[in-house]
Amino acid sequence: MQEQEVSPCTTENQIMAHIFNECQNYGFEILDDGIYNNKGVKLGQVGCTDGNWWVKRRYSVQQQYSNSVFDAVRSLSMVDVSTDGKSIFDEYFLDQPLEQLTGDKLQRLLERTELVTA
């Protein structure tokens, strides 16, 4: 029996297929330079290097490792893309008690640097 090696192209195609399928679940579009929401706002990038999934948010310079393609794309759905000048802190925290925030809203709130104290 002869062992078959997976070519890099096949692996890259499989990775892209996984990313594409997850992006479809959120209504995201994949373009050459990243993943965009349905309003045409760039959210970031998702990829897989040496079997490790990563996400790079739109204004970040560093990749953050994820457990799966699902987690990586889901984290892009939490990127704050508001353009009305209202911060996510104002939008969610001031309108609702902390106990009533959903998991996604709470996660987005916790990721904001404006909540980190020195």
ABEGO torsion letter per residue (X at the ends): XBBBBBBAAAAAAAAAAAAAAAAAAAGBBBBAAEBBBAAGBBAEBBBBBGGBBBBBBAABABBBBBABAAAAAAAAAABBABAAGBBAAAAAAAABBAAABBAAAAAAAAABAAABBX
